[in-house]
């Protein structure tokens, strides 16, 4: 971005490491009180999840109980510092975002935690207890004597919550992108590759002991995200992009995007080349963001601006696209 083009990459890297270090330190500190009280929390959770009217819970793997206590404390600690995580991500990302991307980020960091907390509460205290009770009723009707492993019961619940975290945050990003105009059918695959790729990587790493389960969870996550974000991934784009392709003297293909700015008050002459019209782009930042987003997704070699006499805008936009392969040409 032009606002921070004079800041060295090392400065950004140092800031990122400093903020990540603060978050990790805060996560550890906040998780300690949870660890001291985790037995009470797990006991309360087991009471809610227990489907039996009489005692039927057993601890078959005592060594796994300590691991489960640490994992549960870490998850609760992470949930506790979510406001701090949102604030740190916002402070770090804000200088390098366009106006529409800032709106996207604001919606995401507010929407995702609220949806996650609601979904986690409904899952742990309504959906899973009823699901376990239904399964227990079926086994009792068949004449089986039910004996459930506490570790498997909590581990299954924890896996569901972790899957919800991944799905909720990824879905919030996709929906927020659509609501703020950053996502439509023209760049849906660009968003899918990045969001679904990260979701798949996180899911496979989370279930590394059983790769088959990880692949199944990743597939379910992607299907859910695609279902919830479908209205925006199929939305018609704001601009119909057509680029001109020519061979240069070296035989390489050069792509050009013709943009009619409409900043000059004169009759628009028809162009032989394919073009898009973005009226008053010189003065409206949201339309400048639109053009910058088009360049990021389509990556033309040349951007030819027509009817644009605003030198301040041209210099500013040249600095913005300096990080891309596009070259600005004014006609």
Secondary structure as a PSIPRED ss2 file (coil, helix, strand):
# PSIPRED VFORMAT (PSIPRED V4.0)

   1 X C   1.000  0.000  0.000
   2 X H   0.000  1.000  0.000
   3 X H   0.000  1.000  0.000
   4 X H   0.000  1.000  0.000
   5 X C   1.000  0.000  0.000
   6 X C   1.000  0.000  0.000
   7 X C   1.000  0.000  0.000
   8 X C   1.000  0.000  0.000
   9 X H   0.000  1.000  0.000
  10 X H   0.000  1.000  0.000
  11 X H   0.000  1.000  0.000
  12 X H   0.000  1.000  0.000
  13 X H   0.000  1.000  0.000
  14 X H   0.000  1.000  0.000
  15 X H   0.000  1.000  0.000
  16 X H   0.000  1.000  0.000
  17 X H   0.000  1.000  0.000
  18 X H   0.000  1.000  0.000
  19 X H   0.000  1.000  0.000
  20 X H   0.000  1.000  0.000
  21 X H   0.000  1.000  0.000
  22 X H   0.000  1.000  0.000
  23 X H   0.000  1.000  0.000
  24 X H   0.000  1.000  0.000
  25 X H   0.000  1.000  0.000
  26 X H   0.000  1.000  0.000
  27 X H   0.000  1.000  0.000
  28 X H   0.000  1.000  0.000
  29 X H   0.000  1.000  0.000
  30 X H   0.000  1.000  0.000
  31 X H   0.000  1.000  0.000
  32 X H   0.000  1.000  0.000
  33 X H   0.000  1.000  0.000
  34 X H   0.000  1.000  0.000
  35 X H   0.000  1.000  0.000
  36 X H   0.000  1.000  0.000
  37 X C   1.000  0.000  0.000
  38 X H   0.000  1.000  0.000
  39 X H   0.000  1.000  0.000
  40 X H   0.000  1.000  0.000
  41 X H   0.000  1.000  0.000
  42 X H   0.000  1.000  0.000
  43 X H   0.000  1.000  0.000
  44 X H   0.000  1.000  0.000
  45 X H   0.000  1.000  0.000
  46 X H   0.000  1.000  0.000
  47 X H   0.000  1.000  0.000
  48 X H   0.000  1.000  0.000
  49 X H   0.000  1.000  0.000
  50 X C   1.000  0.000  0.000
  51 X C   1.000  0.000  0.000
  52 X C   1.000  0.000  0.000
  53 X C   1.000  0.000  0.000
  54 X C   1.000  0.000  0.000
  55 X C   1.000  0.000  0.000
  56 X C   1.000  0.000  0.000
  57 X E   0.000  0.000  1.000
  58 X E   0.000  0.000  1.000
  59 X C   1.000  0.000  0.000
  60 X C   1.000  0.000  0.000
  61 X C   1.000  0.000  0.000
  62 X H   0.000  1.000  0.000
  63 X H   0.000  1.000  0.000
  64 X H   0.000  1.000  0.000
  65 X H   0.000  1.000  0.000
  66 X H   0.000  1.000  0.000
  67 X H   0.000  1.000  0.000
  68 X H   0.000  1.000  0.000
  69 X H   0.000  1.000  0.000
  70 X H   0.000  1.000  0.000
  71 X H   0.000  1.000  0.000
  72 X H   0.000  1.000  0.000
  73 X H   0.000  1.000  0.000
  74 X H   0.000  1.000  0.000
  75 X H   0.000  1.000  0.000
  76 X H   0.000  1.000  0.000
  77 X H   0.000  1.000  0.000
  78 X H   0.000  1.000  0.000
  79 X H   0.000  1.000  0.000
  80 X H   0.000  1.000  0.000
  81 X C   1.000  0.000  0.000
  82 X H   0.000  1.000  0.000
  83 X H   0.000  1.000  0.000
  84 X H   0.000  1.000  0.000
  85 X H   0.000  1.000  0.000
  86 X H   0.000  1.000  0.000
  87 X H   0.000  1.000  0.000
  88 X H   0.000  1.000  0.000
  89 X H   0.000  1.000  0.000
  90 X H   0.000  1.000  0.000
  91 X H   0.000  1.000  0.000
  92 X H   0.000  1.000  0.000
  93 X H   0.000  1.000  0.000
  94 X H   0.000  1.000  0.000
  95 X H   0.000  1.000  0.000
  96 X H   0.000  1.000  0.000
  97 X C   1.000  0.000  0.000
  98 X C   1.000  0.000  0.000
  99 X H   0.000  1.000  0.000
 100 X H   0.000  1.000  0.000
 101 X H   0.000  1.000  0.000
 102 X H   0.000  1.000  0.000
 103 X H   0.000  1.000  0.000
 104 X H   0.000  1.000  0.000
 105 X H   0.000  1.000  0.000
 106 X H   0.000  1.000  0.000
 107 X H   0.000  1.000  0.000
 108 X H   0.000  1.000  0.000
 109 X H   0.000  1.000  0.000
 110 X H   0.000  1.000  0.000
 111 X H   0.000  1.000  0.000
 112 X H   0.000  1.000  0.000
 113 X H   0.000  1.000  0.000
 114 X H   0.000  1.000  0.000
 115 X H   0.000  1.000  0.000
 116 X H   0.000  1.000  0.000
 117 X H   0.000  1.000  0.000
 118 X H   0.000  1.000  0.000
 119 X H   0.000  1.000  0.000
 120 X H   0.000  1.000  0.000
 121 X H   0.000  1.000  0.000
 122 X H   0.000  1.000  0.000
 123 X H   0.000  1.000  0.000
 124 X H   0.000  1.000  0.000
 125 X H   0.000  1.000  0.000
 126 X H   0.000  1.000  0.000
 127 X H   0.000  1.000  0.000
 128 X H   0.000  1.000  0.000
 129 X H   0.000  1.000  0.000
 130 X H   0.000  1.000  0.000
 131 X H   0.000  1.000  0.000
 132 X H   0.000  1.000  0.000
 133 X H   0.000  1.000  0.000
 134 X H   0.000  1.000  0.000
 135 X H   0.000  1.000  0.000
 136 X H   0.000  1.000  0.000
 137 X H   0.000  1.000  0.000
 138 X H   0.000  1.000  0.000
 139 X H   0.000  1.000  0.000
 140 X H   0.000  1.000  0.000
 141 X H   0.000  1.000  0.000
 142 X C   1.000  0.000  0.000
 143 X C   1.000  0.000  0.000
 144 X C   1.000  0.000  0.000
 145 X C   1.000  0.000  0.000
 146 X C   1.000  0.000  0.000
 147 X C   1.000  0.000  0.000
 148 X E   0.000  0.000  1.000
 149 X E   0.000  0.000  1.000
 150 X H   0.000  1.000  0.000
 151 X H   0.000  1.000  0.000
 152 X H   0.000  1.000  0.000
 153 X H   0.000  1.000  0.000
 154 X H   0.000  1.000  0.000
 155 X H   0.000  1.000  0.000
 156 X H   0.000  1.000  0.000
 157 X H   0.000  1.000  0.000
 158 X H   0.000  1.000  0.000
 159 X H   0.000  1.000  0.000
 160 X H   0.000  1.000  0.000
 161 X H   0.000  1.000  0.000
 162 X H   0.000  1.000  0.000
 163 X H   0.000  1.000  0.000
 164 X H   0.000  1.000  0.000
 165 X H   0.000  1.000  0.000
 166 X H   0.000  1.000  0.000
 167 X H   0.000  1.000  0.000
 168 X H   0.000  1.000  0.000
 169 X H   0.000  1.000  0.000
 170 X H   0.000  1.000  0.000
 171 X H   0.000  1.000  0.000
 172 X H   0.000  1.000  0.000
 173 X H   0.000  1.000  0.000
 174 X H   0.000  1.000  0.000
 175 X H   0.000  1.000  0.000
 176 X H   0.000  1.000  0.000
 177 X H   0.000  1.000  0.000
 178 X H   0.000  1.000  0.000
 179 X H   0.000  1.000  0.000
 180 X C   1.000  0.000  0.000
 181 X C   1.000  0.000  0.000
 182 X C   1.000  0.000  0.000
 183 X C   1.000  0.000  0.000
 184 X C   1.000  0.000  0.000
 185 X C   1.000  0.000  0.000
 186 X C   1.000  0.000  0.000
 187 X C   1.000  0.000  0.000
 188 X H   0.000  1.000  0.000
 189 X H   0.000  1.000  0.000
 190 X H   0.000  1.000  0.000
 191 X H   0.000  1.000  0.000
 192 X H   0.000  1.000  0.000
 193 X H   0.000  1.000  0.000
 194 X H   0.000  1.000  0.000
 195 X H   0.000  1.000  0.000
 196 X H   0.000  1.000  0.000
 197 X H   0.000  1.000  0.000
 198 X H   0.000  1.000  0.000
 199 X H   0.000  1.000  0.000
 200 X H   0.000  1.000  0.000
 201 X H   0.000  1.000  0.000
 202 X H   0.000  1.000  0.000
 203 X H   0.000  1.000  0.000
 204 X H   0.000  1.000  0.000
 205 X H   0.000  1.000  0.000
 206 X H   0.000  1.000  0.000
 207 X C   1.000  0.000  0.000
 208 X C   1.000  0.000  0.000
 209 X C   1.000  0.000  0.000
 210 X C   1.000  0.000  0.000
 211 X H   0.000  1.000  0.000
 212 X H   0.000  1.000  0.000
 213 X H   0.000  1.000  0.000
 214 X H   0.000  1.000  0.000
 215 X H   0.000  1.000  0.000
 216 X H   0.000  1.000  0.000
 217 X H   0.000  1.000  0.000
 218 X H   0.000  1.000  0.000
 219 X H   0.000  1.000  0.000
 220 X H   0.000  1.000  0.000
 221 X H   0.000  1.000  0.000
 222 X H   0.000  1.000  0.000
 223 X H   0.000  1.000  0.000
 224 X H   0.000  1.000  0.000
 225 X H   0.000  1.000  0.000
 226 X H   0.000  1.000  0.000
 227 X H   0.000  1.000  0.000
 228 X H   0.000  1.000  0.000
 229 X C   1.000  0.000  0.000
 230 X H   0.000  1.000  0.000
 231 X H   0.000  1.000  0.000
 232 X H   0.000  1.000  0.000
 233 X H   0.000  1.000  0.000
 234 X C   1.000  0.000  0.000
 235 X C   1.000  0.000  0.000
 236 X C   1.000  0.000  0.000
 237 X C   1.000  0.000  0.000
 238 X C   1.000  0.000  0.000
 239 X C   1.000  0.000  0.000
 240 X C   1.000  0.000  0.000
 241 X C   1.000  0.000  0.000
 242 X C   1.000  0.000  0.000
 243 X C   1.000  0.000  0.000
 244 X E   0.000  0.000  1.000
 245 X E   0.000  0.000  1.000
 246 X E   0.000  0.000  1.000
 247 X E   0.000  0.000  1.000
 248 X C   1.000  0.000  0.000
 249 X C   1.000  0.000  0.000
 250 X C   1.000  0.000  0.000
 251 X C   1.000  0.000  0.000
 252 X C   1.000  0.000  0.000
 253 X E   0.000  0.000  1.000
 254 X E   0.000  0.000  1.000
 255 X E   0.000  0.000  1.000
 256 X E   0.000  0.000  1.000
 257 X E   0.000  0.000  1.000
 258 X E   0.000  0.000  1.000
 259 X E   0.000  0.000  1.000
 260 X E   0.000  0.000  1.000
 261 X C   1.000  0.000  0.000
 262 X C   1.000  0.000  0.000
 263 X C   1.000  0.000  0.000
 264 X C   1.000  0.000  0.000
 265 X C   1.000  0.000  0.000
 266 X C   1.000  0.000  0.000
 267 X C   1.000  0.000  0.000
 268 X C   1.000  0.000  0.000
 269 X C   1.000  0.000  0.000
 270 X C   1.000  0.000  0.000
 271 X C   1.000  0.000  0.000
 272 X C   1.000  0.000  0.000
 273 X C   1.000  0.000  0.000
 274 X C   1.000  0.000  0.000
 275 X E   0.000  0.000  1.000
 276 X E   0.000  0.000  1.000
 277 X E   0.000  0.000  1.000
 278 X C   1.000  0.000  0.000
 279 X C   1.000  0.000  0.000
 280 X C   1.000  0.000  0.000
 281 X C   1.000  0.000  0.000
 282 X C   1.000  0.000  0.000
 283 X C   1.000  0.000  0.000
 284 X C   1.000  0.000  0.000
 285 X H   0.000  1.000  0.000
 286 X H   0.000  1.000  0.000
 287 X H   0.000  1.000  0.000
 288 X H   0.000  1.000  0.000
 289 X H   0.000  1.000  0.000
 290 X H   0.000  1.000  0.000
 291 X H   0.000  1.000  0.000
 292 X H   0.000  1.000  0.000
 293 X H   0.000  1.000  0.000
 294 X H   0.000  1.000  0.000
 295 X H   0.000  1.000  0.000
 296 X H   0.000  1.000  0.000
 297 X H   0.000  1.000  0.000
 298 X H   0.000  1.000  0.000
 299 X C   1.000  0.000  0.000
 300 X C   1.000  0.000  0.000
 301 X C   1.000  0.000  0.000
 302 X E   0.000  0.000  1.000
 303 X E   0.000  0.000  1.000
 304 X E   0.000  0.000  1.000
 305 X E   0.000  0.000  1.000
 306 X E   0.000  0.000  1.000
 307 X C   1.000  0.000  0.000
 308 X C   1.000  0.000  0.000
 309 X C   1.000  0.000  0.000
 310 X C   1.000  0.000  0.000
 311 X H   0.000  1.000  0.000
 312 X H   0.000  1.000  0.000
 313 X H   0.000  1.000  0.000
 314 X H   0.000  1.000  0.000
 315 X H   0.000  1.000  0.000
 316 X H   0.000  1.000  0.000
 317 X H   0.000  1.000  0.000
 318 X H   0.000  1.000  0.000
 319 X H   0.000  1.000  0.000
 320 X H   0.000  1.000  0.000
 321 X H   0.000  1.000  0.000
 322 X H   0.000  1.000  0.000
 323 X H   0.000  1.000  0.000
 324 X C   1.000  0.000  0.000
 325 X C   1.000  0.000  0.000
 326 X C   1.000  0.000  0.000
 327 X E   0.000  0.000  1.000
 328 X E   0.000  0.000  1.000
 329 X E   0.000  0.000  1.000
 330 X E   0.000  0.000  1.000
 331 X C   1.000  0.000  0.000
